[in-house]
Amino acid sequence: MLPTITIVGRPNVGKSSLFNALTRTRDALVADQPGLTRDRKIGKGRVGGRDYWLIDTGGLGEEGDTILEHITEQALLAVKEADCVLFLVDGRAGLTSVDENLSQNLRQFNMPIYLVINKSEGIQPEIISAEFHRLGFREVFAISAAHQQGITALMENVLSSFPESETAPEPEQAGIKVAIMGRPNVGKSTLVNRMLGYERVIAYDKPGTTRDSIFIPFERDGQLYTLIDTAGVRRRAKVYETVEKFSIIKAFHAIEASNVVIMLLDAHEGITDQDTNLLGQIIDSGRALVIAVNKWDGVSDSEEIRRNLNRKLHFIDFAKIHFISALHGSGVGNLFNSIQSAWQAAHREINTARLNQVLQKAVSTHPPPLVRGRRVKLRYINQGGTNPPRFLIHGNQVKSLPSAYKRYLINVLRTTFKLEGTPIQLEFRQGENPYEGRKNVLTPHQQKKRKRLIQHVKKKK
C-alpha cells in the first residue's frame, strides 16, 4: 500500500506549488494570493522508483467566515487520512505566531511531521532555518518549490521511514469520469457530496466557493467513477479576477478530461444564455451529456418549467433530463443509470456490415433530395471513432447534402443503435471525379469520326 502524505501550512506559503512540483503536474491552481486552495486535492508522486499519494490542502490558522471554517475542516480530514505530514512554512516571512499554533495542533495527531521551509532559494539553509528550530522538530528541510530545489532529498528522507512494498503497485483502474458543470451557485459541490454520500468538497451558499477542479475517485455498485467538481462558469464579460479566469480554464479542461458531463441547471432561474453557451461548449467537445435540473423541490409551477425547458433544449434531444434536489437527495440516484447509458453509447463500436444495412434502408425509405438536378449517392458508411461515435459516409455529392437530411441520418443511427446521451458526428467523404480539371481533348480518330458525323447530318438537312 502506498504511503499518503499531506501538505499543510498557513495560507500562501507555497503548498500548491510544492504539490505541483512533487506530482510533476499543474493540477493545483497557483497564484500569489492567500486562500486560493479550498478543497483538498489528491495526486500521485514518484521519487527514486517509489510512488506515494500526496494531498494538497487549504491554508490553516485563519479565523473568519464560514468558508474558512470549511477549509480548516477539509484540511484536518486530510491530516487524519495521512501517514505523515509535511508542515510547510515561509522562509522569507520568518516564523509567525500562526506557525507556532499550527505546530502545537499538528502534534496532537501523533504522526510523523516534517518541517519544510519553503522559498529558501539564494539563502544558506543554516541561516534560514535558525529561528524555526524553536518549533522543536528534529529534522528541518529547506527547499524552494518554485525552483524545485531540495525537493528530491526531502522526499527520499520522508519515504525512507516507510517499508518498501514487496509487490509492484496495482495499475489504476479505469472508471467513468464525470464532470459536473454549471453556472456559479447552482449546487455543483452539493451534488458531488450527495453522490459520494459524504462531505468531500466545500458546499456553501455563495458563488465562487469552488475555485479549482477536484477529481474524486469512488465506487458504486461495482462501477468505478471519478467525479470532477468544477468552478462555476460565468459570462466572460463578468469575469474580472485573474484567479476566476484560471478557474474557468480549469473547468473547460475538466470537460476534455471527462467521459460524461452533467450539466446542472437551476430550476428557479431556468435555462439562461450562459447555460446555452456552456451547453454549446460541451457539445462541441463531443462528450456524452446528462442534464440535471437542481432545486426542483422548491418550485411551484413544475409543469410550466418543464415545458419551457423542453422548448429551449430542443437542440439537445439526445440528452436525458433529470429533475433533482441535490440538497435533499431526491432523484440523484437516477443520475447513475443515465451516466452509464451515456458512457456505453459513447464507446459503442458497431459492425460495418450492419451500418451499411441501416444506411441503405434509410436511403430507400427517404432518398436524399436532388442537388442541381442530380441525385446524391450515399454508397458506404463505416465507424471512424468513439467518444463521441464518429461515422464516415462515402459517396457522390455528399458535401452538398442539406442539414435537414444529415439530421435525419443522425436520428436513424441514434434510434437504431440506441446511442442516447451522446452526440453523433457525421463526416462525409466525396469520391474524386477522375475527369475533373481535364479539358475535353479528342484523339485524331475521334476528330475524324466527329467530322464525318457532322457532314452526314448536314446532307440529310
N, C-alpha and C positions, 0 to 999 in steps of 0.2 A: 504494500500500500504506500502511495506517495505521501511524503510529509506536506502539511499545509502550513503556510507561513503568511501571517497577516502584518500589513504595514499600518502603523498608527502614528499619530502625532497631531500637534495643533495645526490650525489652518495655514496654508501657504508655505509649508516647509519643503515641498517637493515630493510628496508621496506619489502622486500620479506620474511624475517624471521618472521616479525610480521604478514604478510598476511597468511603464513602457520600456525602460532600459532592460529590465530583467526578463520580460516576456518577448522582447525584440519586436514589438508591435507599436502601433499608435492608437491602440484601442481606447485608452483613457484620455479624456479631454483635458488639455493642459493650457492654462493661461495665467498671467500674473495677476491673479485675483483670488482673495481668500474665499473659502466656502464654495468652490466650484464643484467639487465632488460631493455628492449627497448619498446616493445608493452605493452599496458595496459591489465591487466589480471583481470577477474571478478570471484568472488567466493561468497559463502553464509556462513555466520557465525550465531552462536546462543549462547546467554548467558541469564541466568535467565528465560528461556522459551520464549525469544523473538528472532525473526530472523531479519537479516539485510543483505543487499548486501554490498560487500566490493570490492574496486578496487585498485589493485597494479599498480604503475606507475614507469617509469624510473626516474633516477636522474635528478634534475633540477639544474640550476645555472651555468652550464658549457657552454662555447662557443668554437666553433671549426668547425669541418667539417659538412657536410650536415646531416649525421646521427644524430648528437647531436641536430640539429635543428628539425628533425623529432621527436626525443624523447621528446623534450620540447613541441612540438605541441600536441602529443598524451597525455602527462600529463595534459596540460591545458584543453584539451577536457574533460578529466576525472574529473577535478575540476568543470567544468561547469555543468556536469551531476549530481554532488553530492548534498546531503542535508547538509553535514558538512565535514570538513577536519581534518584529523589527521596529524599535522605538526611534522614530526619526525626529531630529532637531535641526535647527537652522544655525550653522556655524557663524554666519555673518551677523545675525542678530544677537547671538550670545544666549546665555542661559536666562530663562524667564521664570516668573512665578508659576505660569501655566505649565511649563515643562516639569517643574518640581511637583506640582499637584498630580500631574498625569503619571509620573514615575511611582508615586505612592499608590495610586489607584491600580496601576498595572500589576504591582507586586501582589495584590490580593488574589490574582488568578493562579498563582503558584505554577508558573510555567517558565521555560527559558526566555529571557528578554535580552535582546542585543541592542545596545545604544549605538545609533548610527548618526554621525554628524555630517549633514549634507552641506553643499555649497562651500567646500573646503579647497577649491582649486586655487593654486597660487599661494597657499599658506602652509607652513610646516605643520604636520599632524600634531606634534607635541605642543605647539603654541595654541592651535585652535581647540584642542581637547582639554586644555588645562582646567578651565573653570567647570567643565561638565563632569569632572571626576567627583565633584561634590554630590552628585546623584547616587554614588555608591555602587555603580555597576562594575563588574570585574573586568569586562572587556569593552573597549571603546573603539569604534571604527570610523575613520574619516574618509568620506567619499565625495564625489561630485556626480550626481545623477545626470545633469545636463551634459557633462563632458565624458561620462562613463569611465570615471577614474576610481579605482579601488573597489569596484563592484564585484569582480570575479573573486578576489581574495576574501571579501566579505562572505559571499555565498559558499565558497569552499569551506570556510571555517564553520558556518552555520550547519551545512549538510554533514560535516564530519561527525556531529553528535548523533546522527540517525544511522541505524544499521542499513547497509545496502540490501536492496531486495534481491532474493535469490533467483527469482524469475523475472523475466522482462515484463514491463507493464503492459497490460492489455491495450490493444488499439481502441481508440474512441469509437463507440458505436454510432452509426448514423441514425439520425432521427428526423422528424419533420420540423423544420424551422419555421416558426410562426411569428411574424412581426405584427405588433399592434400599432396602427396608425390612426391619426385623427388630429383635430384642432386642439388647442390648449383647453384643459379643464373639461374634457368630455368623459373622463373616467378611465383612461387607459391603465394607469397604475392600479386603480381599484379592481379593474377586470383581471389584470395579471395576478394580483393577490388572491382573488376569488378562484381563478382557475388552478392556482397552485395549492390552495387550501390553507395558506398561512401568510403572515405579513412579511413578504420578502422585499418589497420596494416601498418607498415612501409615498403614501397617498394622502394628499392634502387639498382642501378646497381653495386652491389658489392657482391661477395659471402660471406655468413655467416652473412647477416644482421639479419635474424631471428634466435634467439637462443633458444627460448622456444616454446612449443606447446600452441597455443592460441585457446580457444574454444569460438565460437561466435554464439549464437542462433539468428535465424531470421525466417521470414515467407515469402513465395512466393506463390501466387495463392492459398491461403488457406492451404498450406502444410508447416508444421514446419520442420526446418532443424537446425543442428548445424554444422557449418563449423569449421574444425580444421586445422589451419595453422601450419606447422611443419618446423623444421630446415632442411636444405639440408643435404643429406646423401652422404658422400664421401667414397672411399675405405678405409679400416681400416689402411692400410699402410701409408696413407697420413694424418691421424688424429694424431696430436701431443698434442694439448692443452687439458687439463682436462675438461675445460668448453665445448668444442666441443664434447668430448666423452659423457658427460652427455646429451647434446642436442640431440645426435643421439639416446641415450637410450629413451629419452622422445618421439622422433619421432616414434620409434618402439612401445612404449606404446600406442601412438595415433592410430596405426593400430589396436591394440587389442580393443581399446575403440570405434572404428568406426563400422558402418554398411556397408558403401561403401567407397572404396578408389579410388580417382582419381590419376592415375599415370601420371605425367606431363613429357613430353619429349621435347627436343629442336630440332626443325625442321632442324636447320643448322648443328647440330652435329650428328643427327640420334640417333640410339639406341646403347649405349656403353655397355661394360662388366658390369659396375656398375649398369646401368639400368636393365640389365638382372638379376643380383644378387638381386636387390631390388624387382623386379617382383616376383622372386622366394620366397622371404620372405613374400610377400603379399599373394601369392597363398597358401603357407604353413599355413598361419594364417586362411585361409578359408573365407576371406572377399570377398564380391562382388567387382567387378572391372570395372572401366571405364578408358580408355586410351585417353589422350588428348595430341595432338602434337602442342606445342605452337610456336609462332613466325612464323606462316605459311604465314603471309602477306609479309615476306621478302625473300621467297625462289624463285629461278629462275626456276629450273627444278623440278616441283612438281610431275610429273608422275614418274620420276626415284626414287624420295624419297618415294613415295607411294609403289612402287614395292619392294624397299629394306626393308621398314618397314614390309610389309606383309610377306616377306620371313623370316625375323628374328623373327617375332612374331607368327609364325605358331603354336607354342606350347601353345598359349593363344587364341585359336579360338573362345572362348565364350565371350570375352570382346568386347564391341563396341568401335571403334576408331573414334575420332573427330579431325578435323584439325581446330585450333582456333588461334586467336590473343588476348591474354589477355589484351594487351595494348590498342587495338582499339575496342575490344568487339566483333569482328566478330566470329560467331559460338559458343560463350559462352552460349547463351540462350538454345541451343540444348542439353547442358550437363544435364539439369534438367530432361528431359524426360528419358534419359538413366539411371540417378541416381534412379528415381522412379521405372523404369522397373527392374533394377538390385536388388533393395531392395525388391520389391514384389516377384521376383523369389527366392531370398534367403530365404524368410519367407513363401514360399508356402507350404501348407500341402495337401497331395494327398491321396485319398481314397485307402485303401489296396486292395480292390477287383479290382479297376481299374489298380493298379500297377501290379497285377498278370496277368491280361489280356494282358497287354503290354509285360510282360516278356515272357509269353508263345508264343505270336505271334512272338517276336524277336527270340526265340529259334527255332521255327518251320521254320522261314524264313532263318535263318542262324545258324544251330546247332553248338555247341561248338566242337572243334577238339578232337580227341581221345587222351587220356593220357595213355601211356604204354599199348596201345591196348584196353583200357577200356573207355566207354562213360561217360562223365561228365554229371551229372543230376542236373539241377537247378530247385528246387522244389517249392520255396516260396520266396516272397520278401515283405518287409514292410519298412516303413519310420522310421528311428531312431532319427531324429532331423532336425532342420532348422538352417540356417545362419552359415554354408552352409547346403544345403539339404544333408542329410545322409541316405543312403539306405542299408538295411541288406538283403543279399541274402543267403538263406539256401539251402544246397544240399549235394551231394556226390562228393568228389574230387575237390571241388570248389577252394581250395587253390592252385591247380595245373593249373588253367586257365592261358593261356598266356596273356601278357599285351595287345596285339592287340585285343583280344576278350573283355577284360574289357573296352577298349576304345570304342569298338562297342556298348556295353551296355550303356555306358555313353551317347554316341551320340543319341541312341534311346530314352533314358529318356529325354534328353535335347530337342530334336525335338518334341517329343510327348506332353510334358508338358510345353513347351516354357520357359525353365529355362535358358534364356540368361542373361549374365552378372555376373553369379555366378559359382564358381567351384562346382563340384559334387563329393561327397565322397561315394565310394562303400566299404562295408565291407562284407566279406564272412564268413559264419558260416558253418562249416563242421560237419555233423552228426557223432556221435561216433559209431564205429563198436563194437557191443556187444561181439564179439568173439576175439577182438584184445588183444594179450598178453596171451591168453589161449592156453594150449597145447591140441593137438588132442587126448584126452584120451577116449577109448571106454569102454562101460559098459561090464560086463561079458557076457550078452546075445548077444551084438553086436560082441564081440570077437568070440563066438562060431559060429555065423552066418557067419562071415568073414572066419573062418577056413573051414567050410563046403563048402563055395563058391570056395575057392582056391582048395580044394580036387576035387571038381566036374570038374573044369576046367582042372586039370591035367589028370583025367581019360579020358576026351574027346581027349586029345592030344595023 
